[in-house]
């Protein structure tokens, strides 16, 4: 069996990744098992650089706020602002502080400098302006969408004024109240104002869709695409806030599912631009249901990758990343009866594995699920092995 496993592995480069697929996927997703490790981010950067230069990928999308990501995209395309400013304001979840992300943005700007727009590589965040524990106020995206439409269509067609939006949103702090996660009664998401805002957001998006021929003729494709992003985000945020106020046992399942649904909508929009590279946690990109144990028990929901794969089929490719050790967090040598343990026993420090061939080589052998002592590292689920197109394995990393 060890010989069979060795036959499934290759050196880590763009060619090895592309050989996993019968044709270039429109969306090629690379997952990570932990956030913020610069060994993994550096490896991602090198692979993505090769895939841009050799395979013609033209968008890089990461698990960060889709609205903040517009700041990064403007910088890599035109050089607007400074790298320091972009890293501070263009990322959510603290991802702007990671050296690997800074290097990615720096390289993208350098690559684009002097190239015509059609040959540039663009940036996108595809997470919503939220985290499991809370969400942003809808003011920014509702106001931006309204402003785009107000500048292009007859005022009589608008369902509201900016003043009415401001009045209904009210104090932004009531939307971002952190106590709402543990106490649904503290959420504003099912108030009369929130219900009216959901109606108005739907009306604004309907107007945007109904005016598409005029808007595409009157504004740039980037402006129209940005307005659609504002619309998706406004409706998604208001759905999320509504679920924050839910008191049913399914509350956390709904919240997790809505976050990944927003991710999926953004990824499908990214796919219309052309070939794109995606980077996020393995669980968001896998084809299987995701799961997490929370204070109310285990929750299960369809991941963004599962939703996108169901629609794009073979145009969606997913390569998971696994690691052997992360000793600074107590993640030590993996047991031999796990997928990570089998790969750790090989001599290669890092490699690309053909996951379906590995599953075949294992035959009736059922690897155990590795147990991590640290919540921040998610081991591979051996039950999902046939749902991966490939695995990038890194033997030893140290978070820095």
N, C-alpha and C positions, 0 to 999 in steps of 0.2 A: 504493500500500500504506500510506503514512503516513496518508492520510485514513481508510482502513479502521481502522487502529489507534486513531486519535483517536475513532472512533465507539464504541470499547469502554470508554472511560474516564469516570470520574465523580469528583466531589468526595468526600472521605473523610467519611462520616457513616453512621449506622446505617441510614438509608433506602437508601443505595447498596449497602450490604452485603446487606440483606434482599432487594433486587431481583435478586440473583444466584440466588435459589432460588424454586421454584414454591410452596413453603410453608415456614413457619418450621421449621428443623431442630431436633430435640430436643437434639442436641449440636452446637453451633457452635464449631468449633476455629479458632483463629488462631495461625499459626506465626510464629516469628522466626528470622532467619538468623544471629543472634549473641546471646549472653547479656549482660545487664547494661547495655545502652545505654539511658540514660534518655530520649532522644528517642523511641525505640520504645516504651518502657514508658509514657511519658506519652500517646502516641497510643493505645496499648492501653487505658489507663485511661479516656480520653474515650469511645472507642467502646463499651467495656463499660458505662460509666455510661449511655450513651444506650440500649443494648440492654436493660439492666435496666429502665429507666424507661419505655421506649416499647414494648418487645416482650415484657415479662413473664418474662425469664430470671431464675432464682431460685437458681442456684449458679454460683460462679466457681471453677474448678479449675485449678491451675498445676503445672508440672513440679517438684514438691518432695515431700519425704518425707510419705507419707500419714498416718503416725502423728503426726509433729510437727504436721501440719496440723490435728489435733484441737484443739490449743492456740489456733490462730488462729480456728477456727470458734467456739469457746466465747467468745472475746473479741468477735468481731463480733456474736454473737447476744445476749450478756448484759453485756458490758463487764468480764468477769472479768479481773483482772490489769491491767497497764499496757501501753501501746503499746511501750515500750522492751523490756519483758520478752518480749512476744509476738514482736517482730522478732528477738530473740536466740535464742529457744528454739523458735519455731514453723516455722522454715524450715531446709532443708538446702542444701548446695552454696554456702553463703555468700550466698544470695539475700535474707536478711533485711537485709543491708547496703545493698541497692539502694534509692535514694530513691523510685523509681517504685513499688516493692512496698510501701514504707512508706505512701505516699500512697494506694495501693489499699486497704490495710487500714484506714487512718484514714477514708476515705470510706465503706467498707462499714459500719463501726461507726456513723458519723454517720447514714447512710441508715436503719439498723435501729432507731435509738434512738426508742422510743415506738411502734413498729409492732408489731402482733400477729404471732405466730410465723409464721402462714401467709403473711404478706406480706414477710417478711424475706428478704434475700439471704444465702446461706450460703457458706462457704469450704471447699475441699477441696484437699489435696495428692493427686496421683495417681501419683507415682513411688514405688517401693519404698524402704525404708530402706537404700539402697545406691547405689553408683556403679560404673561399669565396673571400677574398680580395687579394689573391696572391698565388703564388706557388713557390716551390724551383727550383733550377737549376737541370737539368737531369744528371749532370756530375757524381755524386756519383753512381747512380744506373746503368747507362750505363757502367761506368768503371768497376764496380763490376761484372756485367754480362759478359762483354768481358773477364775479367780476369779469371773467372771460366771456360769459354769455351776454352780460349787460353791454359790453363793448361791441357786440356783433349782431344782436337781434333786437326787434322792436320791443320797447319797454312793456307794451301790453301783454307780451307773451310770457314775461317773467312771473312766477307764482308769488313772489315776495320782494321786498326791498332789503338792502343790507341792514337797515335799521331794525327791521323785524327779526332778521337772523340774530343780530347782536342781542336784542331783547330776550329772545328765546334761549340763547346759549347762556346768557347771564355771566356769573362769575366762573371763570375757568376752574377755579379750585374745587368747585362742587363736582366736576367731572373727574378730576384726578385724585380725589380723596382716597388715600391708601387704605382707610378702614373699611371701604366697601368690599374688599376681597373677602374678609372674614365675616362681614355683616351686610347681607344684601339690602337690609333696610336703609343703609347709608348711601346706597347707589341712587343716582338721579335718573337712571336709565329707563324707568317706566313711569316717570312723571308726565304730567300733561304737556309740559314744554318739550320733553324728549319725543313724545308721540307726534307732536306737531312738526318737530324737526325731521323726523323720519319721513313724514308725508312730503315735506318740502324738498328734502334731498331726493326722494324718488321723482318728484316733479321736475326738478332741475336736471336730473340724469335723463329723463324722458325727453326733455326739450333739447338737450345736447344730442341725443340720438336722432331726433326728428329733424334737426337742422344740419345733419352731417354734410350733405352736398354743399350747402352755403358756407359752412364753417371751414371745410377743406379748401374751398376756393378763396376764402377771405383771409385765412391765417395759415401759418406754416404747419407742416405735418407734426413737428415737435410740439408746437403750441396746442394743437388738437389732442395729441397723445397725452400731454400733460394734463389737460382738462379731463380726459377720461380717467386718468389716475386719480385726480381729485374726486371725481364722482364715485369710483369704486371704493375709495378710502372713506369718504363720508358715509356711504350706506353701510360699509362694513363696520366702521367705528360705532355707529348708532345701533346696529344689531348687537355688537359686543356689549355696549353699555346696557342694552335691554336685558341681555343674559346675565349681566352682573347683578341685576336686581331680582333675578329668579330665586325662588326659595325651594324649588323641587329637588329631589335627589339627583336629578340629571344635570344640575347646574354646571359642575366642573367639566363634565363631558361636553356640554354645549360650548363652553368657553374655549376649551382646547380645539374642538372641531371648527369653531368660527375663526380662530386664529389661522389654522392651516388652510381653511377655505379662502381667506384673504390672500395668503401666500400663493395658493394655486391660481387664483384669478390674476395675480400679478405676473406669475410665471407664464401663463398662457398669453398674456399681453406681450411679454418680452419675446415670446416665440414668434410673434408676427413680425418682428424686426429682422429676423434672420437667425443664423446659428448662434447659440448663446451657451456660455459656461455658467454653471450654478454652483454655489458653495454654501453649505449649511450643515447643521447637525444631521447625522445619519437618520435619526428618527423622523425628521421632517421630509426627507427625500426618498425613503424606502417605498416599495410598492405594497407593503403590507400595512395593516392597521398599526398605529402607534399605541403605546400604553405607558402609563405612569402611575406609581402608587402615591396617593396624596392623603391628606388627613382624613378624608371621608372614605378612603378605600381606593381600589384600583379603578382607573378610568381608561376607556378604549375609544379611539376615534380614527377616522381615515386621515392619513397623512397627506400633505400637499403633493408628495411624489405619487401616491396612489391615485389621487384625483387627476393629476396631470397625465399620468401614464394611461389611465382609463380612456382619455380623450385622444392622446397623441400616438398611442401604440408604440411601434418601433422607432418613432421619432424622438422618444424619450429614452435616454440611457442613464443608468445609475451605477456609479462605482463607490462603494463604501470604503472608509478608511478604518483600519484596526491597528492597535499598537500592542507591543509585548509588555513593556514596563513603563511606568511613570512613578519612579520611586519617591520623588519628592512629595507625592500625595499618597504614598503607601500602596500603590499598585505595583506589586512585585511579580516575579516570574510566574507566568500563567500555568495552571495545571495542564498536564499532557492530554487530558481527555476533553479539552476545550478546543475550539477552532484556533484561538490564539496560541494555545499550547502546541498544537501540531505545527503551526507556522513558525513559532519561536524555535523549535528544534531544528529547523533548516539553517544552513550556514549564512544565508543572505541577510544583510542588515536591513534592506528594504527591497520590496519586490511588488510586481503586479501579478495577481492571481486570477485566472479564468474561473469565476465562481461556479458556473454550471458544470464545468469539467471537474472541479474539485468535489462537488456534490456527487458526481458519478463515481469518482475515484474512491470516495468514502464508502459508497455502496450502502450496506445495511448498518454501518457504524453510525451511531447517533451521538455526536459530540455533546458534552454537557454545556449548559449555560455558565459562563464565567461569572463569578460573584465579585463585584468590586467593593472594596472597603471605603471608597470615596464616591459620594453622590455625583460629583462632577465628571466622572468618566462612565460612559455607557458601553459595555461590552457588546460584541456582535451576538445576535440571537441566531443560533444554528438552525432554528426552524425556518429562518428567512433566507437561507443560503441560496436556494434556487431563484429567489427574487432579485438577487444582485446580478448585474452583468459582470462585475469584477470586484476585486478587493485590492486596495493598496495597503500593504503591511509595512509598518515601521517597527523595528525590533525594540529599540530603546529610545525614549525621549525624556527630557527633563523640562518641566514647565518653567518658562522664564519671561 
